[in-house]
Amino acid sequence: MQDYRIETEVSDDGSLIIKNLPFSAGESVEVIIRSRTAEDGQGKRYPLRGKPIRYVDPFGSVAEENWEALR
């Protein structure tokens, strides 16, 4: 199955026109229409993007108490 994505707007009469599709004439296709809102962008996909990063102890040991050799 080949996927093809395009973003377009619904016209005033509530219809969509999609031209120049990369499929052959007579080929069977499935059409799925999703609403696209401003929140659907990258905001939810990468929730930590743009947040400040703070390293408390970047060179400190991690789980040092779990190492049997150090006991």
N, CA, C and O atoms as a Tinker XYZ file with bonds, in Angstrom:
   284  protein
     1  N      0.850000   -1.176000    0.000000    73     2
     2  CA     0.000000    0.000000    0.000000    64     1     3
     3  C      0.895000    1.239000    0.000000    63     2     4     5
     4  O      1.841000    1.337000    0.782000    81     3
     5  N      0.591000    2.150000   -0.861000    73     3     6
     6  CA     1.337000    3.397000   -0.972000    64     5     7
     7  C      0.545000    4.506000   -0.298000    63     6     8     9
     8  O     -0.648000    4.668000   -0.553000    81     7
     9  N      1.212000    5.273000    0.564000    73     7    10
    10  CA     0.556000    6.389000    1.239000    64     9    11
    11  C      0.890000    7.691000    0.536000    63    10    12    13
    12  O      2.002000    7.870000    0.037000    81    11
    13  N     -0.060000    8.585000    0.498000    73    11    14
    14  CA     0.126000    9.904000   -0.096000    64    13    15
    15  C     -0.588000   10.896000    0.799000    63    14    16    17
    16  O     -1.769000   10.728000    1.104000    81    15
    17  N      0.121000   11.923000    1.220000    73    15    18
    18  CA    -0.454000   12.907000    2.152000    64    17    19
    19  C     -0.438000   14.284000    1.502000    63    18    20    21
    20  O      0.523000   14.678000    0.841000    81    19
    21  N     -1.532000   14.996000    1.715000    73    19    22
    22  CA    -1.633000   16.371000    1.230000    64    21    23
    23  C     -2.502000   17.148000    2.216000    63    22    24    25
    24  O     -3.477000   16.620000    2.749000    81    23
    25  N     -2.142000   18.393000    2.447000    73    23    26
    26  CA    -2.952000   19.261000    3.298000    64    25    27
    27  C     -3.679000   20.251000    2.405000    63    26    28    29
    28  O     -3.079000   20.860000    1.519000    81    27
    29  N     -4.955000   20.405000    2.640000    73    27    30
    30  CA    -5.770000   21.319000    1.860000    64    29    31
    31  C     -6.886000   21.861000    2.737000    63    30    32    33
    32  O     -7.045000   21.431000    3.880000    81    31
    33  N     -7.642000   22.783000    2.221000    73    31    34
    34  CA    -8.738000   23.375000    2.981000    64    33    35
    35  C    -10.064000   23.051000    2.308000    63    34    36    37
    36  O    -10.145000   22.904000    1.089000    81    35
    37  N    -11.087000   22.943000    3.121000    73    35    38
    38  CA   -12.437000   22.698000    2.618000    64    37    39
    39  C    -12.964000   24.004000    2.035000    63    38    40    41
    40  O    -12.820000   25.066000    2.641000    81    39
    41  N    -13.571000   23.919000    0.861000    73    39    42
    42  CA   -14.102000   25.131000    0.222000    64    41    43
    43  C    -15.405000   25.552000    0.890000    63    42    44    45
    44  O    -15.927000   24.841000    1.749000    81    43
    45  N    -15.925000   26.702000    0.498000    73    43    46
    46  CA   -17.148000   27.259000    1.104000    64    45    47
    47  C    -18.347000   26.332000    0.958000    63    46    48    49
    48  O    -19.231000   26.322000    1.815000    81    47
    49  N    -18.384000   25.556000   -0.114000    73    47    50
    50  CA   -19.518000   24.649000   -0.308000    64    49    51
    51  C    -19.308000   23.295000    0.368000    63    50    52    53
    52  O    -20.132000   22.393000    0.217000    81    51
    53  N    -18.198000   23.146000    1.120000    73    51    54
    54  CA   -17.949000   21.924000    1.880000    64    53    55
    55  C    -17.313000   20.800000    1.089000    63    54    56    57
    56  O    -17.369000   19.641000    1.500000    81    55
    57  N    -16.707000   21.132000   -0.048000    73    55    58
    58  CA   -16.108000   20.084000   -0.870000    64    57    59
    59  C    -14.584000   20.207000   -0.901000    63    58    60    61
    60  O    -14.017000   21.252000   -0.581000    81    59
    61  N    -13.944000   19.113000   -1.294000    73    59    62
    62  CA   -12.488000   19.067000   -1.469000    64    61    63
    63  C    -12.181000   18.679000   -2.904000    63    62    64    65
    64  O    -12.867000   17.841000   -3.489000    81    63
    65  N    -11.158000   19.284000   -3.465000    73    63    66
    66  CA   -10.691000   18.907000   -4.796000    64    65    67
    67  C     -9.211000   18.582000   -4.669000    63    66    68    69
    68  O     -8.415000   19.420000   -4.244000    81    67
    69  N     -8.853000   17.368000   -5.039000    73    67    70
    70  CA    -7.452000   16.936000   -4.974000    64    69    71
    71  C     -7.042000   16.538000   -6.384000    63    70    72    73
    72  O     -7.630000   15.632000   -6.975000    81    71
    73  N     -6.037000   17.213000   -6.921000    73    71    74
    74  CA    -5.583000   16.965000   -8.292000    64    73    75
    75  C     -4.178000   16.379000   -8.283000    63    74    76    77
    76  O     -3.458000   16.463000   -7.288000    81    75
    77  N     -3.807000   15.790000   -9.401000    73    75    78
    78  CA    -2.463000   15.255000   -9.640000    64    77    79
    79  C     -2.055000   14.196000   -8.621000    63    78    80    81
    80  O     -0.948000   14.237000   -8.085000    81    79
    81  N     -2.941000   13.259000   -8.360000    73    79    82
    82  CA    -2.624000   12.172000   -7.439000    64    81    83
    83  C     -1.658000   11.196000   -8.101000    63    82    84    85
    84  O     -1.733000   10.981000   -9.311000    81    83
    85  N     -0.756000   10.605000   -7.327000    73    83    86
    86  CA     0.247000    9.693000   -7.898000    64    85    87
    87  C     -0.266000    8.257000   -8.043000    63    86    88    89
    88  O      0.483000    7.312000   -7.794000    81    87
    89  N     -1.518000    8.080000   -8.436000    73    87    90
    90  CA    -2.103000    6.756000   -8.613000    64    89    91
    91  C     -2.612000    6.631000  -10.043000    63    90    92    93
    92  O     -2.909000    7.628000  -10.701000    81    91
    93  N     -2.706000    5.411000  -10.503000    73    91    94
    94  CA    -3.178000    5.156000  -11.861000    64    93    95
    95  C     -4.697000    5.274000  -11.921000    63    94    96    97
    96  O     -5.387000    5.063000  -10.924000    81    95
    97  N     -5.204000    5.611000  -13.096000    73    95    98
    98  CA    -6.652000    5.688000  -13.289000    64    97    99
    99  C     -7.254000    4.307000  -13.077000    63    98   100   101
   100  O     -6.734000    3.314000  -13.586000    81    99
   101  N     -8.338000    4.244000  -12.333000    73    99   102
   102  CA    -9.010000    2.980000  -12.063000    64   101   103
   103  C     -8.466000    2.236000  -10.852000    63   102   104   105
   104  O     -9.035000    1.226000  -10.441000    81   103
   105  N     -7.374000    2.722000  -10.279000    73   103   106
   106  CA    -6.784000    2.068000   -9.103000    64   105   107
   107  C     -7.672000    2.305000   -7.885000    63   106   108   109
   108  O     -8.188000    3.405000   -7.689000    81   107
   109  N     -7.846000    1.270000   -7.074000    73   107   110
   110  CA    -8.673000    1.376000   -5.865000    64   109   111
   111  C     -7.871000    2.062000   -4.764000    63   110   112   113
   112  O     -6.735000    1.676000   -4.489000    81   111
   113  N     -8.459000    3.079000   -4.132000    73   111   114
   114  CA    -7.787000    3.817000   -3.058000    64   113   115
   115  C     -8.729000    3.963000   -1.868000    63   114   116   117
   116  O     -9.947000    3.869000   -2.014000    81   115
   117  N     -8.162000    4.189000   -0.704000    73   115   118
   118  CA    -8.926000    4.456000    0.510000    64   117   119
   119  C     -8.702000    5.912000    0.883000    63   118   120   121
   120  O     -7.566000    6.387000    0.872000    81   119
   121  N     -9.774000    6.626000    1.213000    73   119   122
   122  CA    -9.674000    8.037000    1.554000    64   121   123
   123  C    -10.029000    8.207000    3.028000    63   122   124   125
   124  O    -11.107000    7.803000    3.465000    81   123
   125  N     -9.107000    8.812000    3.799000    73   123   126
   126  CA    -9.342000    9.111000    5.207000    64   125   127
   127  C     -9.163000   10.606000    5.376000    63   126   128   129
   128  O     -8.157000   11.165000    4.939000    81   127
   129  N    -10.126000   11.256000    6.004000    73   127   130
   130  CA   -10.055000   12.702000    6.194000    64   129   131
   131  C     -9.987000   12.988000    7.683000    63   130   132   133
   132  O    -10.842000   12.543000    8.448000    81   131
   133  N     -8.963000   13.735000    8.092000    73   131   134
   134  CA    -8.782000   14.115000    9.491000    64   133   135
   135  C     -8.816000   15.629000    9.609000    63   134   136   137
   136  O     -8.351000   16.351000    8.728000    81   135
   137  N     -9.372000   16.085000   10.709000    73   135   138
   138  CA    -9.363000   17.508000   10.999000    64   137   139
   139  C     -7.969000   17.882000   11.495000    63   138   140   141
   140  O     -7.365000   17.142000   12.270000    81   139
   141  N     -7.472000   19.001000   11.060000    73   139   142
   142  CA    -6.132000   19.446000   11.456000    64   141   143
   143  C     -6.292000   20.718000   12.269000    63   142   144   145
   144  O     -6.759000   21.731000   11.748000    81   143
   145  N     -5.906000   20.679000   13.553000    73   143   146
   146  CA    -5.977000   21.857000   14.408000    64   145   147
   147  C     -4.570000   22.331000   14.725000    63   146   148   149
   148  O     -3.596000   21.647000   14.411000    81   147
   149  N     -4.460000   23.486000   15.340000    73   147   150
   150  CA    -3.149000   24.040000   15.677000    64   149   151
   151  C     -2.422000   23.158000   16.685000    63   150   152   153
   152  O     -1.192000   23.128000   16.693000    81   151
   153  N     -3.150000   22.442000   17.533000    73   151   154
   154  CA    -2.531000   21.582000   18.537000    64   153   155
   155  C     -1.982000   20.299000   17.945000    63   154   156   157
   156  O     -1.191000   19.614000   18.594000    81   155
   157  N     -2.383000   19.953000   16.722000    73   155   158
   158  CA    -1.912000   18.723000   16.095000    64   157   159
   159  C     -0.472000   18.819000   15.613000    63   158   160   161
   160  O      0.102000   17.820000   15.180000    81   159
   161  N      0.107000   19.987000   15.680000    73   159   162
   162  CA     1.468000   20.185000   15.191000    64   161   163
   163  C      2.498000   19.506000   16.068000    63   162   164   165
   164  O      2.192000   18.522000   16.741000    81   163
   165  N      3.693000   20.014000   16.068000    73   163   166
   166  CA     4.793000   19.393000   16.782000    64   165   167
   167  C      4.723000   19.595000   18.283000    63   166   168   169
   168  O      5.527000   19.006000   19.007000    81   167
   169  N      3.807000   20.393000   18.778000    73   167   170
   170  CA     3.719000   20.643000   20.206000    64   169   171
   171  C      3.505000   19.381000   21.023000    63   170   172   173
   172  O      4.157000   19.199000   22.051000    81   171
   173  N      2.619000   18.518000   20.597000    73   171   174
   174  CA     2.357000   17.296000   21.332000    64   173   175
   175  C      3.380000   16.213000   21.034000    63   174   176   177
   176  O      3.634000   15.349000   21.874000    81   175
   177  N      3.955000   16.253000   19.867000    73   175   178
   178  CA     4.907000   15.211000   19.486000    64   177   179
   179  C      6.207000   15.329000   20.273000    63   178   180   181
   180  O      6.799000   14.314000   20.637000    81   179
   181  N      6.652000   16.535000   20.536000    73   179   182
   182  CA     7.884000   16.771000   21.288000    64   181   183
   183  C      7.569000   17.712000   22.458000    63   182   184   185
   184  O      7.871000   18.902000   22.379000    81   183
   185  N      6.970000   17.204000   23.540000    73   183   186
   186  CA     6.534000   18.090000   24.615000    64   185   187
   187  C      7.668000   18.780000   25.361000    63   186   188   189
   188  O      7.421000   19.790000   26.020000    81   187
   189  N      8.888000   18.286000   25.289000    73   187   190
   190  CA    10.007000   18.908000   25.999000    64   189   191
   191  C     10.812000   19.882000   25.134000    63   190   192   193
   192  O     11.760000   20.503000   25.614000    81   191
   193  N     10.436000   20.012000   23.876000    73   191   194
   194  CA    11.158000   20.924000   22.993000    64   193   195
   195  C     11.024000   22.355000   23.493000    63   194   196   197
   196  O      9.913000   22.824000   23.738000    81   195
   197  N     12.148000   23.052000   23.646000    73   195   198
   198  CA    12.147000   24.435000   24.087000    64   197   199
   199  C     12.180000   24.598000   25.599000    63   198   200   201
   200  O     12.278000   25.722000   26.092000    81   199
   201  N     12.102000   23.510000   26.336000    73   199   202
   202  CA    12.151000   23.590000   27.795000    64   201   203
   203  C     13.606000   23.701000   28.246000    63   202   204   205
   204  O     14.495000   23.148000   27.598000    81   203
   205  N     13.859000   24.403000   29.343000    73   203   206
   206  CA    15.247000   24.537000   29.816000    64   205   207
   207  C     15.775000   23.203000   30.356000    63   206   208   209
   208  O     15.034000   22.397000   30.918000    81   207
   209  N     17.070000   23.006000   30.166000    73   207   210
   210  CA    17.740000   21.799000   30.643000    64   209   211
   211  C     18.632000   22.178000   31.804000    63   210   212   213
   212  O     19.388000   23.146000   31.726000    81   211
   213  N     18.546000   21.408000   32.888000    73   211   214
   214  CA    19.368000   21.679000   34.053000    64   213   215
   215  C     19.993000   20.378000   34.518000    63   214   216   217
   216  O     19.278000   19.417000   34.802000    81   215
   217  N     21.307000   20.329000   34.600000    73   215   218
   218  CA    22.024000   19.163000   35.079000    64   217   219
   219  C     22.411000   19.396000   36.532000    63   218   220   221
   220  O     23.161000   20.325000   36.833000    81   219
   221  N     21.909000   18.565000   37.429000    73   219   222
   222  CA    22.182000   18.725000   38.854000    64   221   223
   223  C     23.604000   18.281000   39.170000    63   222   224   225
   224  O     24.355000   19.021000   39.805000    81   223
   225  N     23.980000   17.087000   38.738000    73   223   226
   226  CA    25.321000   16.560000   38.993000    64   225   227
   227  C     25.726000   15.722000   37.778000    63   226   228   229
   228  O     25.646000   14.494000   37.832000    81   227
   229  N     26.155000   16.351000   36.694000    73   227   230
   230  CA    26.380000   15.618000   35.450000    64   229   231
   231  C     27.508000   14.591000   35.512000    63   230   232   233
   232  O     27.506000   13.645000   34.725000    81   231
   233  N     28.461000   14.746000   36.412000    73   231   234
   234  CA    29.576000   13.806000   36.483000    64   233   235
   235  C     29.486000   12.883000   37.697000    63   234   236   237
   236  O     30.429000   12.144000   37.980000    81   235
   237  N     28.391000   12.916000   38.400000    73   235   238
   238  CA    28.211000   12.084000   39.583000    64   237   239
   239  C     27.897000   10.640000   39.218000    63   238   240   241
   240  O     27.497000   10.351000   38.090000    81   239
   241  N     28.079000    9.742000   40.167000    73   239   242
   242  CA    27.795000    8.327000   39.959000    64   241   243
   243  C     26.295000    8.080000   39.904000    63   242   244   245
   244  O     25.506000    8.776000   40.542000    81   243
   245  N     25.929000    7.087000   39.137000    73   243   246
   246  CA    24.544000    6.699000   39.017000    64   245   247
   247  C     24.378000    5.324000   39.647000    63   246   248   249
   248  O     25.068000    4.379000   39.263000    81   247
   249  N     23.484000    5.204000   40.595000    73   247   250
   250  CA    23.180000    3.934000   41.264000    64   249   251
   251  C     24.437000    3.292000   41.857000    63   250   252   253
   252  O     24.622000    2.079000   41.759000    81   251
   253  N     25.280000    4.089000   42.459000    73   251   254
   254  CA    26.525000    3.589000   43.033000    64   253   255
   255  C     26.265000    2.555000   44.129000    63   254   256   257
   256  O     27.056000    1.627000   44.302000    81   255
   257  N     25.171000    2.705000   44.866000    73   255   258
   258  CA    24.870000    1.769000   45.950000    64   257   259
   259  C     24.472000    0.389000   45.439000    63   258   260   261
   260  O     24.436000   -0.561000   46.221000    81   259
   261  N     24.172000    0.253000   44.145000    73   259   262
   262  CA    23.773000   -1.036000   43.584000    64   261   263
   263  C     24.959000   -1.866000   43.081000    63   262   264   265
   264  O     24.773000   -3.030000   42.726000    81   263
   265  N     26.150000   -1.313000   43.039000    73   263   266
   266  CA    27.330000   -2.036000   42.553000    64   265   267
   267  C     27.866000   -2.932000   43.667000    63   266   268   269
   268  O     28.263000   -2.444000   44.725000    81   267
   269  N     27.875000   -4.237000   43.427000    73   267   270
   270  CA    28.375000   -5.189000   44.437000    64   269   271
   271  C     29.873000   -5.022000   44.671000    63   270   272   273
   272  O     30.339000   -5.238000   45.790000    81   271
   273  N     30.632000   -4.647000   43.659000    73   271   274
   274  CA    32.082000   -4.527000   43.798000    64   273   275
   275  C     32.472000   -3.404000   44.747000    63   274   276   277
   276  O     33.568000   -3.434000   45.305000    81   275
   277  N     31.614000   -2.422000   44.945000    73   275   278
   278  CA    31.919000   -1.298000   45.811000    64   277   279
   279  C     31.490000   -1.543000   47.257000    63   278   280   281
   280  O     31.737000   -0.704000   48.123000    81   279
   281  N     30.862000   -2.665000   47.520000    73   279   282
   282  CA    30.396000   -2.955000   48.891000    64   281   283
   283  C     31.486000   -3.536000   49.747000    63   282   284
   284  O     31.258000   -3.833000   50.920000    81   283
